[in-house]
């Protein structure tokens, strides 16, 4: 379990450019996945899928940690009760553990998505900055500042802040609605 945790959490502690470099080695023309994709007639590096992969890899540890914590918080007696009633491990997971952990998993996913919006280093390494194809909001901000175009940088910063705040507000209201529902059901 320590090895799995280490692999899943490594992008959280490594600088994003290091993660991007590893992704470049993995998906580049001479990398193991890059060679496989090349044989299938496609490539990932410097494409839109590369931006998604970079953002997902860098943000994944947040989702993993929250999902793992949510699953660990499920009452073991409920899982054991389902097993006692003859449910298979897969059914116990799918019909008991997952629904109970779902709020934590969703919260982790939203936080990971918000983090992915700000990914810069890994994205620039594996996807580059191809206008209209692989440019992301953080990369647009960086190049706007580099071009001394403060108004364009502020525009992209505002867009990023609005999206992030909307996600956090939605998570806040959703979690409070979940809690209100739990309290209402407990009173019955």
C-alpha positions in Angstrom: 0.0 0.0 0.0 2.9 2.4 0.7 4.2 1.9 -2.8 0.8 2.6 -4.4 0.4 5.7 -2.1 3.9 6.8 -3.1 3.1 6.5 -6.8 -0.3 8.2 -6.6 1.0 11.0 -4.4 4.3 11.7 -6.1 2.9 14.4 -8.4 1.8 16.3 -5.3 5.4 16.7 -4.0 7.3 16.9 -7.3 7.6 20.2 -9.1 5.1 20.3 -12.0 7.9 20.7 -14.5 9.5 17.4 -13.2 6.1 15.7 -13.6 5.8 17.2 -17.1 9.3 16.0 -18.0 8.4 12.4 -16.8 5.2 12.6 -18.9 7.3 13.8 -21.9 9.7 10.8 -21.4 6.7 8.5 -21.2 4.6 9.8 -24.1 7.4 11.2 -26.3 8.3 9.5 -29.6 11.0 7.4 -27.8 9.0 6.7 -24.7 7.2 3.4 -24.1 3.7 4.8 -24.5 4.8 7.2 -27.2 6.2 4.3 -29.3 2.9 2.3 -28.8 0.8 5.3 -29.8 3.0 5.9 -32.8 2.5 2.3 -34.0 -1.3 3.0 -33.7 -0.8 6.1 -35.9 -1.2 8.8 -33.2 0.8 10.9 -30.9 -0.1 12.7 -27.6 2.8 15.2 -27.2 1.9 18.8 -28.1 -1.8 18.1 -28.5 -5.0 18.9 -26.5 -5.1 15.4 -24.9 -1.6 16.1 -23.5 -2.9 19.2 -21.7 -5.7 17.0 -20.1 -3.2 14.3 -19.2 -0.8 16.8 -17.6 -3.5 18.5 -15.6 -5.1 15.2 -14.5 -1.8 13.7 -13.4 -0.8 16.8 -11.3 -4.3 17.2 -9.8 -5.0 13.5 -9.2 -3.4 13.2 -5.8 -6.0 15.6 -4.4 -8.8 13.4 -5.6 -7.1 10.3 -4.5 -6.5 11.5 -0.9 -10.0 12.7 -0.5 -11.6 9.6 -2.0 -9.4 7.3 0.1 -10.3 9.3 3.3 -14.0 9.1 2.4 -13.8 5.4 1.8 -11.9 4.9 5.1 -14.6 6.8 6.9 -17.4 4.3 5.9 -18.5 2.4 9.0 -16.9 -1.0 8.8 -20.0 -2.6 10.5 -22.2 -1.6 7.5 -19.8 -3.3 5.1 -19.7 -6.4 7.3 -23.5 -6.4 7.6 -23.7 -6.5 3.8 -21.2 -9.3 3.6 -23.1 -11.2 6.2 -26.2 -10.9 4.1 -24.3 -12.6 1.2 -23.2 -9.6 -0.8 -20.0 -10.1 -2.9 -17.1 -7.7 -2.3 -17.8 -5.9 -5.5 -21.5 -5.5 -4.5 -20.5 -4.3 -1.0 -18.2 -1.7 -2.6 -20.7 -0.6 -5.3 -23.9 -0.6 -3.2 -22.7 0.3 0.3 -19.2 1.9 0.4 -19.4 3.9 -2.8 -22.8 5.6 -2.0 -21.6 6.4 1.5 -18.3 7.8 0.4 -19.7 9.6 -2.7 -19.8 13.1 -1.1 -16.1 12.9 -0.3 -15.3 11.5 -3.7 -17.2 14.2 -5.4 -15.6 16.9 -3.2 -12.1 15.5 -4.1 -13.0 15.5 -7.8 -14.1 19.1 -7.7 -11.0 20.2 -5.8 -8.8 18.3 -8.2 -10.6 20.0 -11.2 -10.0 23.4 -9.6 -6.4 22.5 -9.1 -6.1 21.3 -12.7 -7.4 24.7 -14.0 -4.2 26.2 -12.6 -1.7 23.7 -14.0 1.2 25.3 -15.7 4.5 23.5 -15.5 3.6 20.0 -16.6 1.2 21.3 -19.3 3.9 23.5 -20.8 6.4 20.6 -20.8 4.2 18.0 -22.6 1.7 20.1 -24.5 3.5 23.4 -25.1 1.7 26.6 -26.0 0.1 26.2 -29.4 -2.5 29.0 -29.7 -6.0 27.6 -30.3 -4.8 24.1 -29.6 -2.9 23.6 -26.3 -3.0 27.0 -24.6 -4.5 27.0 -21.1 -5.6 29.8 -18.9 -2.3 29.8 -16.8 -0.2 29.7 -19.9 -2.2 32.5 -21.4 -1.7 34.6 -18.3 2.1 33.9 -18.3 2.5 34.9 -22.0 0.2 38.0 -21.5 2.5 39.1 -18.7 5.6 38.3 -20.8 4.1 40.5 -23.6 3.4 43.2 -21.0 -0.3 43.0 -21.8 -1.6 43.5 -18.2 -5.3 43.9 -19.3 -5.2 40.5 -21.1 -3.5 38.9 -18.1 -6.1 40.4 -15.7 -8.9 39.2 -18.0 -7.6 35.6 -17.8 -7.0 35.9 -14.1 -10.5 37.0 -13.6 -11.9 34.1 -15.7 -9.8 31.6 -13.7 -10.9 33.2 -10.4 -14.6 33.2 -11.4 -14.5 29.5 -12.4 -12.6 28.5 -9.3 -14.9 30.5 -7.0 -18.0 29.0 -8.7 -16.6 25.5 -8.2 -15.9 26.2 -4.5 -19.3 27.8 -4.0 -21.0 24.9 -5.6 -19.1 22.5 -3.4 -19.9 24.6 -0.3 -23.6 24.7 -1.0 -23.8 21.1 -2.1 -22.0 19.9 1.1 -24.3 22.0 3.3 -27.4 20.7 1.5 -26.1 17.1 2.1 -25.7 17.9 5.8 -29.1 19.5 6.0 -30.6 16.3 4.4 -28.7 14.1 6.8 -30.0 16.1 9.8 -33.6 16.1 8.4 -33.4 12.3 7.9 -31.9 11.8 11.4 -34.9 13.6 13.0 -37.4 11.3 11.5 
